[in-house]
Amino acid sequence: MTEIENSTPRVTVIGTGAIGSAVVRRLLAGGRDVVVWNRTASRSARLVEEGALPAGSIREAISSSPLVLLTLTDHAAVRQCLAALDTDLSGRTIVAMCTGTADDARSAAQRVAALGARYLDAGIQASPDMIGTDAATILYSGHRSAFEQHAAALGLLSRPRFVGEAPEAAAIWDLALFGVWYDAQLGLLRALETVREAGIDVAEFSRTAGLQLGHVVEAVPGTVSELLRADYPAGPAGLTEHLAVIRHLVVLRSGRRLGDGGLPEVAARIEALIADGRGGEGLTATIG
């Protein structure tokens, strides 16, 4: 397999696990020639039967396409992959498509730049079965012109969203979104554990819990507005009232298997704001 010009629609996919396989199939369905390589060659055999082009080595795979997608397990695998390369990759775009930290993204971007290529970091907000559907969102950051050049190919996989030229922007955005889900889900689990152990009807409680979560969702635009204006009205309660409730929650959650959700730190922050004369402000003031 020989090196090709950047104008061709060929794409290389390194790593053919669940996400990688879904990506390959969607690209093939979109009319792209797709080169595949996996450390365990047998894992790519089915994709080759479906039309993908096998590469004999990682070097061959990456030299075959202007766009290379690293659909690997984690950034440790990304680093190992990039460390195996020692050729000039000028004219190529390397995309790391796995969850990682800001440091992971910066490190990968530096290594890719040293190889002469352009780097994009990608945060995948989708399961394998969502790839190629309107339900999938993939966040990209790094080299803007590389994103624009390959937008058509990336658009086959999801609604691509460019979130910043800093290599780490997508990683931070991605993890922050996961954090929203984990905070909400674990908060719900803490509540369910508490009421169950108290002998309360969990199903009945869950109906009121759903309403409570809905209030958070409905308040998102207002909360963002407060943050951007640096104006923190009390709303239904000021920090003094919030502190009283949070202290009760700390006691209620003491010794629970899922912990207290960091509420002692929140209480300490609120206490500091109250001591600074800001007890009448709203909860958004804690990050203001």
Backbone as CSV, one residue per row, in Angstrom:
resi,resn,N_x,N_y,N_z,CA_x,CA_y,CA_z,C_x,C_y,C_z
1,MET,0.855,-1.185,0.000,0.000,0.000,0.000,0.890,1.232,0.000
2,THR,0.663,2.142,-0.893,1.573,3.275,-1.062,0.989,4.548,-0.512
3,GLU,1.864,5.517,-0.328,1.442,6.832,0.155,0.579,7.501,-0.889
4,ILE,-0.430,8.243,-0.473,-1.352,8.860,-1.406,-1.450,10.352,-1.155
5,GLU,-2.052,11.065,-2.102,-2.207,12.509,-1.988,-3.343,12.866,-1.045
6,ASN,-3.272,14.057,-0.459,-4.257,14.498,0.521,-5.645,14.706,-0.065
7,SER,-5.736,14.817,-1.393,-7.037,15.104,-1.989,-7.943,13.881,-2.036
8,THR,-7.414,12.696,-1.796,-8.231,11.491,-1.866,-9.109,11.367,-0.628
9,PRO,-10.221,10.626,-0.739,-11.125,10.486,0.406,-10.738,9.362,1.352
10,ARG,-9.603,8.701,1.128,-9.233,7.557,1.963,-8.994,7.981,3.409
11,VAL,-9.383,7.101,4.336,-9.211,7.342,5.770,-8.575,6.099,6.383
12,THR,-7.651,6.290,7.305,-7.076,5.178,8.052,-7.676,5.147,9.450
13,VAL,-8.034,3.962,9.898,-8.537,3.777,11.256,-7.607,2.797,11.970
14,ILE,-6.992,3.278,13.046,-6.105,2.457,13.862,-6.852,2.039,15.125
15,GLY,-7.062,0.743,15.299,-7.828,0.245,16.441,-9.234,-0.116,16.001
16,THR,-9.562,-1.397,16.071,-10.868,-1.832,15.570,-11.682,-2.523,16.658
17,GLY,-11.740,-1.882,17.795,-12.639,-2.329,18.851,-14.053,-1.906,18.526
18,ALA,-14.886,-1.730,19.540,-16.299,-1.412,19.305,-16.480,-0.080,18.586
19,ILE,-15.841,0.963,19.095,-15.953,2.278,18.451,-15.275,2.263,17.089
20,GLY,-14.054,1.729,17.036,-13.321,1.705,15.775,-14.069,0.968,14.681
21,SER,-14.663,-0.170,15.015,-15.422,-0.936,14.024,-16.638,-0.152,13.536
22,ALA,-17.315,0.520,14.467,-18.472,1.337,14.077,-18.043,2.473,13.159
23,VAL,-16.896,3.075,13.456,-16.372,4.161,12.626,-16.040,3.648,11.226
24,VAL,-15.371,2.504,11.146,-15.011,1.934,9.844,-16.258,1.668,9.017
25,ARG,-17.234,1.035,9.611,-18.451,0.680,8.868,-19.179,1.918,8.374
26,ARG,-19.211,2.955,9.190,-19.908,4.172,8.767,-19.165,4.859,7.628
27,LEU,-17.840,4.869,7.696,-17.053,5.468,6.616,-17.214,4.686,5.317
28,LEU,-17.216,3.354,5.423,-17.433,2.536,4.237,-18.809,2.811,3.637
29,ALA,-19.817,2.914,4.502,-21.177,3.187,4.023,-21.261,4.562,3.369
30,GLY,-20.374,5.477,3.790,-20.356,6.817,3.219,-19.510,6.922,1.967
31,GLY,-19.038,5.790,1.472,-18.305,5.791,0.212,-16.814,6.027,0.324
32,ARG,-16.278,5.937,1.539,-14.847,6.158,1.724,-14.069,4.849,1.632
33,ASP,-12.872,4.930,1.060,-11.923,3.829,1.181,-11.320,3.920,2.570
34,VAL,-11.305,2.800,3.293,-10.841,2.817,4.677,-9.727,1.785,4.861
35,VAL,-8.580,2.251,5.322,-7.456,1.384,5.660,-7.546,1.083,7.150
36,VAL,-7.373,-0.182,7.520,-7.472,-0.549,8.931,-6.205,-1.261,9.396
37,TRP,-5.893,-1.037,10.652,-4.798,-1.767,11.298,-5.150,-1.941,12.761
38,ASN,-4.915,-3.138,13.249,-5.108,-3.435,14.656,-3.957,-4.322,15.099
39,ARG,-3.516,-4.125,16.325,-2.390,-4.915,16.815,-2.676,-6.405,16.679
40,THR,-3.901,-6.808,16.983,-4.328,-8.192,16.763,-5.075,-8.224,15.436
41,ALA,-4.406,-8.701,14.401,-4.942,-8.599,13.042,-6.300,-9.273,12.894
42,SER,-6.529,-10.338,13.634,-7.792,-11.076,13.502,-9.004,-10.213,13.842
43,ARG,-8.795,-9.186,14.659,-9.918,-8.325,15.044,-10.374,-7.434,13.895
44,SER,-9.545,-7.327,12.849,-9.925,-6.529,11.681,-10.435,-7.386,10.535
45,ALA,-10.373,-8.708,10.677,-10.705,-9.599,9.567,-12.122,-9.386,9.045
46,ARG,-13.079,-9.241,9.951,-14.471,-9.060,9.527,-14.623,-7.750,8.746
47,LEU,-13.935,-6.717,9.183,-14.024,-5.432,8.494,-13.402,-5.502,7.105
48,VAL,-12.335,-6.279,6.975,-11.719,-6.472,5.661,-12.690,-7.203,4.736
49,GLU,-13.402,-8.179,5.269,-14.415,-8.879,4.480,-15.502,-7.919,4.011
50,GLU,-15.751,-6.885,4.808,-16.800,-5.921,4.477,-16.302,-4.803,3.566
51,GLY,-15.003,-4.822,3.234,-14.505,-3.839,2.270,-13.360,-2.971,2.725
52,ALA,-12.967,-3.068,3.980,-11.831,-2.274,4.450,-10.532,-2.830,3.865
53,LEU,-9.511,-1.980,3.783,-8.226,-2.354,3.214,-7.233,-2.615,4.342
54,PRO,-6.662,-3.812,4.422,-5.749,-4.112,5.524,-4.361,-3.535,5.281
55,ALA,-3.731,-3.090,6.342,-2.355,-2.615,6.276,-1.468,-3.612,7.004
56,GLY,-0.253,-3.775,6.507,0.645,-4.741,7.111,1.332,-4.257,8.360
57,SER,1.334,-2.950,8.566,1.992,-2.384,9.746,1.337,-1.050,10.068
58,ILE,1.610,-0.559,11.258,1.051,0.742,11.639,1.643,1.853,10.785
59,ARG,2.901,1.733,10.435,3.530,2.735,9.571,2.875,2.771,8.205
60,GLU,2.629,1.586,7.644,1.968,1.509,6.351,0.561,2.090,6.422
61,ALA,-0.149,1.785,7.488,-1.518,2.279,7.638,-1.559,3.800,7.671
62,ILE,-0.682,4.394,8.449,-0.711,5.844,8.606,-0.207,6.561,7.369
63,SER,0.743,5.945,6.661,1.261,6.589,5.443,0.284,6.491,4.285
64,SER,-0.786,5.717,4.440,-1.711,5.457,3.335,-2.812,6.496,3.184
65,SER,-3.016,7.340,4.187,-4.174,8.240,4.161,-3.822,9.617,4.703
66,PRO,-4.519,10.636,4.216,-4.313,11.976,4.763,-4.981,12.190,6.118
67,LEU,-5.980,11.332,6.421,-6.708,11.437,7.688,-6.578,10.111,8.434
68,VAL,-6.045,10.180,9.649,-5.811,8.985,10.451,-6.574,9.109,11.759
69,LEU,-7.459,8.161,12.020,-8.261,8.155,13.245,-7.723,7.092,14.188
70,LEU,-7.291,7.515,15.376,-6.796,6.591,16.386,-7.947,6.258,17.327
71,THR,-8.689,5.209,17.004,-9.841,4.812,17.820,-9.359,3.755,18.810
72,LEU,-8.574,4.196,19.752,-7.905,3.308,20.698,-8.558,3.371,22.070
73,THR,-8.142,2.457,22.939,-8.769,2.343,24.253,-8.571,3.580,25.102
74,ASP,-7.348,4.096,25.109,-7.023,5.236,25.953,-5.772,5.919,25.423
75,HIS,-5.345,6.967,26.115,-4.192,7.725,25.641,-2.876,7.002,25.879
76,ALA,-2.866,6.026,26.759,-1.663,5.206,26.894,-1.413,4.470,25.576
77,ALA,-2.496,3.962,24.969,-2.375,3.295,23.671,-2.017,4.291,22.578
78,VAL,-2.552,5.512,22.674,-2.201,6.558,21.705,-0.707,6.856,21.770
79,ARG,-0.188,7.004,22.985,1.237,7.296,23.142,2.093,6.168,22.580
80,GLN,1.694,4.942,22.839,2.439,3.797,22.335,2.417,3.773,20.808
81,CYS,1.271,4.084,20.249,1.128,4.126,18.790,2.025,5.196,18.180
82,LEU,1.983,6.383,18.739,2.771,7.492,18.200,4.265,7.270,18.407
83,ALA,4.627,6.601,19.490,6.038,6.333,19.765,6.631,5.372,18.740
84,ALA,5.779,4.567,18.103,6.257,3.601,17.120,6.544,4.231,15.765
85,LEU,6.227,5.520,15.627,6.386,6.204,14.351,7.651,7.048,14.354
86,ASP,8.396,6.987,13.251,9.617,7.786,13.154,9.798,8.371,11.759
87,THR,8.705,8.453,11.003,8.768,8.982,9.649,8.091,10.349,9.582
88,ASP,8.368,11.070,8.520,7.768,12.381,8.304,6.303,12.197,7.909
89,LEU,5.407,12.772,8.686,3.972,12.644,8.420,3.357,13.950,7.925
90,SER,4.159,14.764,7.295,3.672,16.047,6.781,2.461,15.840,5.876
91,GLY,1.500,16.737,6.018,0.310,16.674,5.188,-0.792,15.800,5.738
92,ARG,-0.535,15.173,6.873,-1.551,14.298,7.451,-2.163,14.907,8.706
93,THR,-3.361,14.462,8.993,-4.045,14.861,10.219,-4.254,13.616,11.066
94,ILE,-3.807,13.682,12.310,-3.953,12.574,13.243,-5.008,12.963,14.273
95,VAL,-6.007,12.114,14.445,-7.099,12.384,15.375,-7.115,11.320,16.458
96,ALA,-6.943,11.722,17.706,-7.043,10.792,18.833,-8.488,10.761,19.306
97,MET,-9.148,9.622,19.130,-10.576,9.506,19.438,-10.775,8.626,20.666
98,CYS,-10.403,9.160,21.821,-10.604,8.436,23.077,-10.646,9.451,24.210
99,THR,-11.234,9.050,25.312,-11.340,9.930,26.465,-9.974,10.072,27.128
100,GLY,-9.612,11.301,27.462,-8.336,11.539,28.120,-8.332,12.864,28.847
101,THR,-7.212,13.160,29.465,-7.069,14.408,30.205,-6.507,15.508,29.316
102,ALA,-6.496,16.715,29.853,-5.903,17.836,29.130,-4.423,17.574,28.854
103,ASP,-3.716,17.029,29.838,-2.293,16.717,29.644,-2.109,15.668,28.553
104,ASP,-2.996,14.678,28.502,-2.928,13.665,27.454,-3.012,14.311,26.076
105,ALA,-3.967,15.219,25.907,-4.168,15.867,24.613,-2.965,16.726,24.238
106,ARG,-2.449,17.492,25.193,-1.291,18.341,24.892,-0.078,17.505,24.510
107,SER,0.131,16.404,25.235,1.270,15.533,24.951,1.156,14.916,23.560
108,ALA,-0.047,14.445,23.209,-0.257,13.856,21.883,-0.055,14.892,20.792
109,ALA,-0.546,16.102,21.011,-0.394,17.170,20.022,1.078,17.494,19.785
110,GLN,1.861,17.524,20.847,3.297,17.801,20.712,3.995,16.707,19.919
111,ARG,3.652,15.451,20.208,4.272,14.345,19.491,3.893,14.359,18.022
112,VAL,2.623,14.609,17.713,2.167,14.652,16.332,2.846,15.791,15.580
113,ALA,2.971,16.947,16.231,3.641,18.082,15.593,5.100,17.748,15.294
114,ALA,5.740,17.028,16.200,7.140,16.642,15.991,7.282,15.717,14.779
115,LEU,6.215,14.993,14.457,6.225,14.102,13.295,5.825,14.832,12.018
116,GLY,5.497,16.121,12.151,5.163,16.934,10.988,3.702,16.959,10.617
117,ALA,2.844,16.312,11.418,1.423,16.247,11.105,0.623,17.241,11.942
118,ARG,-0.655,17.339,11.638,-1.572,18.195,12.389,-2.406,17.317,13.316
119,TYR,-2.762,17.877,14.477,-3.431,17.080,15.502,-4.829,17.596,15.792
120,LEU,-5.743,16.639,15.955,-7.071,16.930,16.481,-7.342,15.973,17.631
121,ASP,-7.855,16.503,18.720,-8.313,15.676,19.822,-9.823,15.538,19.687
122,ALA,-10.340,14.361,20.010,-11.779,14.138,19.843,-12.381,13.536,21.097
123,GLY,-13.466,14.127,21.557,-14.237,13.589,22.675,-15.522,12.994,22.125
124,ILE,-15.717,11.711,22.342,-16.863,11.016,21.756,-18.012,10.944,22.755
125,GLN,-19.049,11.683,22.489,-20.264,11.630,23.286,-21.270,10.737,22.557
126,ALA,-20.923,9.459,22.439,-21.767,8.513,21.705,-21.323,7.102,22.011
127,SER,-22.255,6.168,21.952,-21.943,4.745,22.042,-21.712,4.230,20.619
128,PRO,-21.125,3.042,20.460,-20.862,2.532,19.109,-22.089,2.518,18.210
129,ASP,-23.247,2.143,18.749,-24.445,2.061,17.915,-24.974,3.429,17.494
130,MET,-24.476,4.486,18.129,-24.918,5.837,17.777,-24.062,6.474,16.685
131,ILE,-22.891,5.902,16.405,-21.995,6.478,15.404,-22.713,6.570,14.056
132,GLY,-22.663,7.741,13.460,-23.313,7.950,12.174,-24.758,8.379,12.259
133,THR,-25.265,8.570,13.482,-26.646,9.016,13.660,-26.671,10.440,14.203
134,ASP,-27.837,11.065,14.150,-27.982,12.426,14.670,-27.834,12.472,16.181
135,ALA,-27.935,11.322,16.840,-27.809,11.283,18.299,-26.357,11.395,18.750
136,ALA,-25.420,11.168,17.845,-23.997,11.190,18.199,-23.431,12.598,18.099
137,THR,-22.636,12.956,19.084,-21.884,14.203,19.032,-20.416,13.876,19.296
138,ILE,-19.534,14.342,18.429,-18.099,14.193,18.655,-17.491,15.586,18.666
139,LEU,-16.769,15.867,19.737,-16.152,17.170,19.946,-14.721,17.134,19.444
140,TYR,-14.300,18.180,18.751,-12.943,18.234,18.214,-12.256,19.529,18.646
141,SER,-10.962,19.425,18.872,-10.167,20.628,19.148,-8.768,20.421,18.608
142,GLY,-8.076,21.547,18.418,-6.722,21.494,17.886,-6.592,22.330,16.634
143,HIS,-6.135,21.719,15.561,-5.833,22.429,14.322,-7.112,22.717,13.545
144,ARG,-7.530,23.986,13.541,-8.821,24.331,12.935,-8.857,24.004,11.442
145,SER,-7.811,24.341,10.705,-7.839,24.101,9.261,-7.888,22.608,8.946
146,ALA,-7.288,21.778,9.811,-7.373,20.335,9.625,-8.810,19.866,9.816
147,PHE,-9.474,20.418,10.817,-10.874,20.078,11.042,-11.718,20.475,9.837
148,GLU,-11.493,21.670,9.329,-12.274,22.151,8.189,-12.002,21.315,6.949
149,GLN,-10.732,20.928,6.738,-10.386,20.127,5.572,-11.091,18.779,5.581
150,HIS,-11.208,18.184,6.759,-11.767,16.833,6.857,-13.189,16.815,7.418
151,ALA,-13.854,17.955,7.387,-15.199,18.049,7.969,-16.179,17.086,7.313
152,ALA,-16.045,16.854,6.016,-16.982,15.960,5.328,-16.845,14.533,5.848
153,ALA,-15.613,14.064,5.988,-15.401,12.709,6.502,-15.856,12.601,7.955
154,LEU,-15.489,13.594,8.768,-15.880,13.574,10.177,-17.394,13.675,10.330
155,GLY,-18.019,14.369,9.391,-19.469,14.520,9.435,-20.222,13.236,9.159
156,LEU,-19.554,12.231,8.616,-20.187,10.934,8.430,-20.384,10.206,9.753
157,LEU,-19.607,10.598,10.761,-19.614,9.878,12.032,-20.578,10.455,13.050
158,SER,-20.838,11.768,12.950,-21.643,12.439,13.971,-21.935,13.844,13.510
159,ARG,-22.484,14.608,14.412,-22.542,16.053,14.227,-21.234,16.593,14.798
160,PRO,-20.225,16.831,13.965,-18.926,17.262,14.494,-19.004,18.676,15.049
161,ARG,-18.366,18.888,16.173,-18.387,20.205,16.808,-16.971,20.610,17.174
162,PHE,-16.489,21.681,16.556,-15.152,22.182,16.865,-15.257,23.108,18.068
163,VAL,-14.514,22.791,19.132,-14.708,23.509,20.393,-13.506,24.355,20.812
164,GLY,-12.457,24.407,20.002,-11.353,25.283,20.353,-10.040,24.861,19.723
165,GLU,-9.138,25.824,19.569,-7.846,25.533,18.949,-6.824,24.987,19.939
166,ALA,-7.071,25.129,21.222,-6.193,24.489,22.205,-6.403,22.980,22.096
167,PRO,-5.338,22.182,21.994,-5.509,20.740,21.818,-6.369,20.097,22.901
168,GLU,-6.299,20.649,24.124,-7.001,20.039,25.251,-8.462,20.435,25.376
169,ALA,-8.957,21.352,24.540,-10.324,21.861,24.702,-11.371,20.752,24.630
170,ALA,-11.237,19.849,23.670,-12.230,18.777,23.540,-12.194,17.839,24.732
171,ALA,-10.992,17.547,25.234,-10.873,16.654,26.388,-11.549,17.253,27.614
172,ILE,-11.337,18.547,27.836,-11.943,19.208,28.987,-13.463,19.249,28.838
173,TRP,-13.927,19.624,27.654,-15.367,19.691,27.382,-15.987,18.311,27.577
174,ASP,-15.339,17.294,27.023,-15.828,15.923,27.096,-15.940,15.456,28.544
175,LEU,-14.872,15.638,29.315,-14.883,15.198,30.709,-15.882,15.990,31.544
176,ALA,-15.999,17.292,31.255,-16.966,18.103,31.998,-18.393,17.610,31.754
177,LEU,-18.681,17.216,30.515,-20.009,16.666,30.219,-20.231,15.346,30.942
178,PHE,-19.210,14.486,30.939,-19.329,13.244,31.702,-19.557,13.553,33.177
179,GLY,-18.894,14.592,33.667,-19.048,14.977,35.062,-20.473,15.368,35.398
180,VAL,-21.132,16.080,34.473,-22.532,16.444,34.698,-23.369,15.180,34.883
181,TRP,-23.140,14.199,34.010,-23.919,12.963,34.111,-23.614,12.226,35.409
182,TYR,-22.317,12.072,35.724,-21.963,11.337,36.936,-22.490,12.028,38.189
183,ASP,-22.362,13.348,38.244,-22.857,14.065,39.417,-24.352,13.859,39.594
184,ALA,-25.094,13.960,38.479,-26.545,13.782,38.567,-26.907,12.337,38.911
185,GLN,-26.274,11.390,38.229,-26.625,9.987,38.447,-26.226,9.521,39.845
186,LEU,-25.037,9.901,40.288,-24.605,9.490,41.620,-25.416,10.197,42.704
187,GLY,-25.817,11.445,42.423,-26.690,12.129,43.368,-28.009,11.397,43.517
188,LEU,-28.543,10.922,42.384,-29.779,10.152,42.426,-29.576,8.849,43.192
189,LEU,-28.462,8.162,42.933,-28.197,6.898,43.622,-28.039,7.108,45.125
190,ARG,-27.381,8.182,45.530,-27.264,8.478,46.970,-28.641,8.659,47.592
191,ALA,-29.486,9.398,46.878,-30.831,9.648,47.401,-31.630,8.349,47.494
192,LEU,-31.548,7.513,46.461,-32.291,6.251,46.464,-31.808,5.331,47.586
193,GLU,-30.497,5.307,47.799,-29.961,4.487,48.889,-30.481,4.970,50.240
194,THR,-30.501,6.277,50.404,-30.926,6.859,51.683,-32.389,6.550,51.979
195,VAL,-33.254,6.771,50.986,-34.678,6.554,51.245,-35.005,5.065,51.375
196,ARG,-34.298,4.219,50.621,-34.545,2.784,50.732,-34.221,2.275,52.137
197,GLU,-33.076,2.716,52.658,-32.679,2.271,53.993,-33.600,2.820,55.071
198,ALA,-34.288,3.925,54.739,-35.238,4.486,55.700,-36.613,3.847,55.583
199,GLY,-36.764,2.897,54.648,-38.048,2.219,54.483,-39.055,3.001,53.670
200,ILE,-38.611,4.029,52.980,-39.509,4.841,52.156,-39.721,4.156,50.806
201,ASP,-40.900,4.316,50.245,-41.224,3.746,48.936,-40.321,4.376,47.875
202,VAL,-39.385,3.588,47.333,-38.406,4.122,46.385,-39.063,4.579,45.088
203,ALA,-40.023,3.803,44.605,-40.696,4.171,43.358,-41.449,5.487,43.509
204,GLU,-42.118,5.645,44.625,-42.854,6.889,44.867,-41.888,8.059,44.994
205,PHE,-40.805,7.844,45.721,-39.792,8.902,45.873,-39.212,9.303,44.523
206,SER,-38.991,8.328,43.645,-38.341,8.605,42.363,-39.125,9.602,41.520
207,ARG,-40.449,9.613,41.694,-41.252,10.570,40.930,-40.921,12.006,41.340
208,THR,-40.744,12.237,42.618,-40.381,13.583,43.065,-38.927,13.887,42.723
209,ALA,-38.076,12.846,42.701,-36.678,13.052,42.322,-36.577,13.504,40.870
210,GLY,-37.424,12.912,40.016,-37.430,13.318,38.613,-37.795,14.786,38.448
211,LEU,-38.754,15.233,39.223,-39.133,16.647,39.173,-37.974,17.533,39.626
212,GLN,-37.259,17.093,40.661,-36.142,17.876,41.179,-35.033,18.009,40.135
213,LEU,-34.729,16.900,39.457,-33.713,16.950,38.398,-34.174,17.857,37.265
214,GLY,-35.470,17.851,37.004,-36.006,18.733,35.972,-35.797,20.193,36.294
215,HIS,-35.884,20.554,37.573,-35.649,21.944,37.973,-34.218,22.370,37.639
216,VAL,-33.261,21.456,37.822,-31.866,21.766,37.503,-31.713,22.040,36.008
217,VAL,-32.311,21.173,35.196,-32.218,21.328,33.747,-32.844,22.646,33.307
218,GLU,-34.015,22.946,33.839,-34.716,24.176,33.462,-33.928,25.427,33.850
219,ALA,-33.124,25.304,34.903,-32.394,26.467,35.405,-31.070,26.710,34.685
220,VAL,-30.666,25.818,33.755,-29.354,25.960,33.106,-29.164,27.326,32.449
221,PRO,-30.093,27.809,31.600,-29.866,29.115,30.966,-29.709,30.245,31.988
222,GLY,-30.518,30.226,33.034,-30.432,31.265,34.048,-29.118,31.205,34.815
223,THR,-28.670,29.996,35.128,-27.406,29.840,35.843,-26.248,30.359,35.018
224,VAL,-26.237,30.026,33.723,-25.175,30.501,32.831,-25.208,32.026,32.731
225,SER,-26.391,32.588,32.651,-26.527,34.042,32.580,-25.957,34.706,33.825
226,GLU,-26.266,34.140,34.983,-25.716,34.682,36.229,-24.193,34.655,36.224
227,LEU,-23.633,33.536,35.760,-22.184,33.382,35.733,-21.538,34.398,34.797
228,LEU,-22.122,34.569,33.615,-21.551,35.495,32.638,-21.671,36.944,33.090
229,ARG,-22.750,37.259,33.819,-22.947,38.631,34.310,-22.221,38.886,35.625
230,ALA,-21.721,37.813,36.249,-21.138,37.908,37.597,-22.137,38.554,38.552
231,ASP,-23.385,38.133,38.420,-24.480,38.633,39.259,-25.206,37.417,39.806
232,TYR,-25.292,37.284,41.133,-25.759,36.046,41.739,-26.953,36.279,42.658
233,PRO,-28.117,36.508,42.066,-29.305,36.740,42.894,-29.667,35.499,43.700
234,ALA,-30.283,35.724,44.836,-30.596,34.616,45.736,-31.605,33.642,45.150
235,GLY,-32.536,34.129,44.377,-33.573,33.223,43.883,-34.409,32.721,45.051
236,PRO,-34.715,31.406,45.080,-35.547,30.889,46.168,-34.826,30.841,47.510
237,ALA,-33.496,30.941,47.513,-32.743,30.880,48.771,-31.385,31.523,48.595
238,GLY,-30.904,32.148,49.671,-29.566,32.709,49.674,-28.574,31.711,50.238
239,LEU,-27.308,32.077,50.241,-26.278,31.157,50.704,-26.454,30.760,52.167
240,THR,-26.964,31.662,52.980,-27.178,31.330,54.390,-28.183,30.197,54.525
241,GLU,-29.266,30.268,53.746,-30.271,29.199,53.784,-29.710,27.906,53.166
242,HIS,-28.971,28.033,52.083,-28.375,26.852,51.455,-27.430,26.140,52.424
243,LEU,-26.664,26.909,53.183,-25.695,26.313,54.099,-26.388,25.432,55.139
244,ALA,-27.509,25.889,55.629,-28.233,25.097,56.634,-28.660,23.748,56.068
245,VAL,-29.179,23.758,54.852,-29.618,22.510,54.224,-28.423,21.605,53.933
246,ILE,-27.340,22.179,53.424,-26.161,21.383,53.075,-25.554,20.737,54.314
247,ARG,-25.567,21.440,55.425,-25.057,20.841,56.677,-25.906,19.633,57.084
248,HIS,-27.216,19.741,56.892,-28.086,18.607,57.196,-27.774,17.414,56.276
249,LEU,-27.502,17.720,55.006,-27.192,16.665,54.054,-25.875,15.973,54.394
250,VAL,-24.909,16.742,54.869,-23.630,16.149,55.273,-23.862,15.103,56.358
251,VAL,-24.714,15.443,57.302,-25.032,14.498,58.384,-25.780,13.283,57.822
252,LEU,-26.767,13.528,56.954,-27.579,12.450,56.399,-26.742,11.467,55.591
253,ARG,-25.729,11.982,54.880,-24.920,11.134,54.001,-23.701,10.543,54.695
254,SER,-23.477,10.882,55.922,-22.299,10.405,56.645,-22.250,8.874,56.658
255,GLY,-21.131,8.311,56.248,-20.953,6.870,56.277,-21.578,6.122,55.124
256,ARG,-22.160,6.823,54.177,-22.799,6.159,53.040,-21.748,5.579,52.092
257,ARG,-22.124,4.532,51.370,-21.186,3.863,50.479,-20.701,4.753,49.343
258,LEU,-21.528,5.672,48.890,-21.140,6.563,47.802,-20.632,7.907,48.298
259,GLY,-20.377,8.013,49.593,-19.817,9.243,50.128,-20.820,10.373,50.199
260,ASP,-20.308,11.558,50.453,-21.180,12.715,50.658,-21.216,13.651,49.462
261,GLY,-20.548,13.276,48.361,-20.591,14.110,47.160,-19.796,15.394,47.270
262,GLY,-18.853,15.451,48.211,-18.034,16.657,48.343,-18.729,17.811,49.044
263,LEU,-19.818,17.538,49.734,-20.581,18.618,50.376,-19.815,19.346,51.482
264,PRO,-18.932,18.688,52.255,-18.164,19.463,53.251,-17.339,20.586,52.616
265,GLU,-16.753,20.317,51.440,-15.993,21.355,50.743,-16.906,22.477,50.271
266,VAL,-18.105,22.113,49.812,-19.078,23.117,49.391,-19.481,23.980,50.586
267,ALA,-19.720,23.329,51.722,-20.098,24.069,52.930,-18.994,25.038,53.337
268,ALA,-17.739,24.587,53.240,-16.622,25.461,53.599,-16.552,26.674,52.677
269,ARG,-16.816,26.458,51.400,-16.812,27.566,50.437,-17.930,28.555,50.769
270,ILE,-19.110,28.052,51.075,-20.232,28.926,51.407,-19.950,29.696,52.698
271,GLU,-19.382,29.018,53.677,-19.030,29.698,54.936,-18.069,30.858,54.693
272,ALA,-17.121,30.667,53.795,-16.169,31.734,53.481,-16.869,32.915,52.817
273,LEU,-17.816,32.621,51.933,-18.548,33.696,51.265,-19.428,34.452,52.256
274,ILE,-20.061,33.725,53.161,-20.895,34.377,54.176,-20.042,35.271,55.063
275,ALA,-18.874,34.770,55.436,-17.970,35.575,56.266,-17.521,36.839,55.551
276,ASP,-17.571,36.792,54.209,-17.190,37.953,53.399,-18.388,38.847,53.116
277,GLY,-19.495,38.590,53.793,-20.678,39.429,53.656,-21.545,39.111,52.466
278,ARG,-21.446,37.911,51.929,-22.182,37.572,50.709,-23.261,36.520,50.955
279,GLY,-23.745,36.427,52.162,-24.737,35.425,52.503,-26.056,35.577,51.778
280,GLY,-26.354,36.741,51.236,-27.608,36.960,50.532,-27.558,36.581,49.064
281,GLU,-26.392,36.185,48.562,-26.277,35.796,47.165,-26.768,34.358,46.951
282,GLY,-26.923,33.996,45.667,-27.382,32.658,45.330,-26.249,31.663,45.189
283,LEU,-26.612,30.407,44.923,-25.648,29.329,44.905,-24.598,29.478,43.814
284,THR,-24.921,30.140,42.719,-23.937,30.327,41.639,-22.723,31.106,42.114
285,ALA,-22.878,31.867,43.167,-21.756,32.644,43.704,-20.604,31.752,44.145
286,THR,-20.868,30.471,44.394,-19.796,29.571,44.856,-18.720,29.366,43.809
287,ILE,-19.027,29.600,42.524,-18.007,29.507,41.481,-17.719,30.854,40.862
288,GLY,-18.296,31.909,41.412,-18.117,33.237,40.860,-16.770,33.836,41.238
